[in-house]
């Protein structure tokens, strides 16, 4: 299946069609600024939980608010295109809200997949997911990789 970057409206239609065919929907989300092996493993793990993996990518404004000056390194449309090229990913959308809660409420995925820096009890959106009957899953390898560390190492090479 070819990965595609979609608007929220397009995504709602694709999810509805997939559900009609009995698909299990999984949503993962993040900044994905400077894609690294931890991201790839997280998304591969998330894709194993269902039939359709949707990835919500934080907008540039939200990444800057969360990560600080100089971020994101790559603009949202490029981050979305890179993530959509991964074989484990079905669809990608960019969201501009401070949290992924509205996207969860709109799509109501069966599973909300988060990385190993969380537990099922510390996922901020857990109550939202449970409110519509979904569940939270923790996937990926230990959080030994970070974009901030990569950026720091690259900066050190210039000195």
N, C-alpha and C positions, 0 to 999 in steps of 0.2 A: 504494500500500500504506500502510495506516495504521500509524504508529509506535506502539510500545507499550513500557511499562516492565514488565519481567518479573523474576521471581525466577530464580535460577540453575537451579533444577529445571525451570521452565517453558521457559527458554531452551534447555536441553539437548534437550528434546523438539522444539522448533521447528527447531533446527539439524539434528537427525537427519532430520526430515521434509523439510527443504530439501535436504539432501544426497542423499536418496533420489531427488529430482527433478533431481539434477545441478547444484545451485546451488554457486557458488564463494563461500565464506564469508570475510569480511574483519572483523577486529577492530581497533578504534581505542580508545584510552583516555586518560583525563586527569581533571583536577579540574573543569574547565568552570565555574569560579566567576566569575560576571559574564561571560556569553557575549559575545564580540566577533567582529569580522570575521575575525580569524586563526583562530578556532575553526571558523567557518562554512566557510572555504576549506579547512582541514585535513580536515574531515569530507566536504566535497564531493569532494575529491581521493581520499580513501579509498574512497568509494562507487563511484568509477569503476573500481576494481580488482576488482570482483566483482559478484555478484548480490544479496548480503545483507550489509548493514553493521550490525554490532553495536558498540555503544559501551559500554565499561566506565567507570563513573564512580566515582572514589574516594569512600569514605564520609567523613562529617564528621570522624570521629576521625583518619583518615589525612590529610585535607587540613590539619587543624590541626597534625599532626606534621610535615608537609612544608613548610607555608607560614608557620607561626608564629601568634602571637597575633592575634586578630581575624578569623581565617579559619576556615572559609569565611564569605563574606558571606551566601550563600544556603544553606539546608539541602539535603542530598542529594536528598530527594524532589522539591524544586522544581527543582534543577539537572537532574535526570533528566527531569522533565516538559518543561522548556524544550528540552533537546536532542532529546527524542523528537518534538517538533513540527517539526523540520527535515525537509524532504522527502528529503534524502539518507540519512536514518537509518531503518533497519528496526526494530531493537530496542535497548533500553537496559537495562542492569542495573547495580546498585550493588554494588561489592565492598569488603570491609573489610580485606583483607590489605594489608600494606605495599607489595607489588608486584603486578603483574598476572599473574605467573607461574602461579598456580594456576588462574586463569580460562582462560589459554591452554592449559594441560594438560587442562582439563576439556572445552573446546570444540574444541580443535585446529583453529583457523581456517586456511584455505589461506594467508592473508596477514595479517600483523600490520603495520598501518600506523602510522607514527610521523611526527611533525612535523619540520620542517627544522632544528630545533635539534639534531638527531641526524644521523649518517650510518649506513649499514647496519652499519658496524663498531663504532659506539659505542652502539647500542641495547642497554640492559642485558639484555633478554630474548632476544637473538638466538640464543644457544645452545639455549635451551628451544624456541624456534620451530623451529630446524633439527633438533632431536632427534626430532620427529615428522614431519618432511618438509615443513614449511611454509616460507615465506620472508618476509623483512622488506622493506618498501617505505617510502620516504620521500616524503611528499606535503605539499601545502599551499604557501603563499607563504613568503617569508623571514620569520623570527621578528622582525617589527617591531612586534608588538602584544603587550601583556601586561596581565593583570588587575591586577598590582601597580602598574603605571604608571597605569592608569585610576583605581585607588583613590587613589593619591598625588595625581593631578590633581584629583579630587573634593575631597579633603581640603584642597588649596590654595585652593579656591574659598571655603571657609569662613573663611579668614583675612583 
